[in-house]
Amino acid sequence: MQTKDMSAEQLRTKGNEYRMGMLEGGEGYNPYAAELDRRADLVEAARPRSAADVLRDLAALDCAIARESGTYDQARIDALRAELATLTTPAPAPATTWTIETTLARRAEWNGWLQAQGSKKISVSRIIAREREVGWSLGDLRAAVAAHGIK
């Protein structure tokens, strides 16, 4: 069976067997570990980049070592700075576009849901699930209430 056809658990098991047998418990090239690393790299490449990722790349490119070694690339640095600007620019809060009627209706809906939960403590995961269900967050509601001056 080729490594590409194996599950992650099979790769871990075979990788441990290979390390203990062929490598005698030591280090060296392990095709099973290499396949796990390749899969992890694919997952990492598919993950959306955060501002921290862009800053890390920018710091590596825009430094004295890059200038001295000849790997300084101003076009790449400009592209990273533009990407960073888009990642750090806050999106407009949807609460500012809510009318006072919408805000009051959503506040009543949220409070009704809270009362339906009873006196038990509500976990953060249940609040997040509720926010996804209704399509807006408690933070959006709080911002709209503050923007309209509702007490």
HUMOCOR-V648113 format. One line per field, one symbol per residue. burial: 1 if it has 24 or more other C-alpha atoms within 12 Angstrom, else 0. A space follows every 50 residues. Layout:
BEGIN
burial=???
END
This chain:
BEGIN
burial=00100000001001100000000000000111101100000000000000 00010001001100000000000000100110000000000000100100 00100110010000000000000000000000000101011111100000 0
END
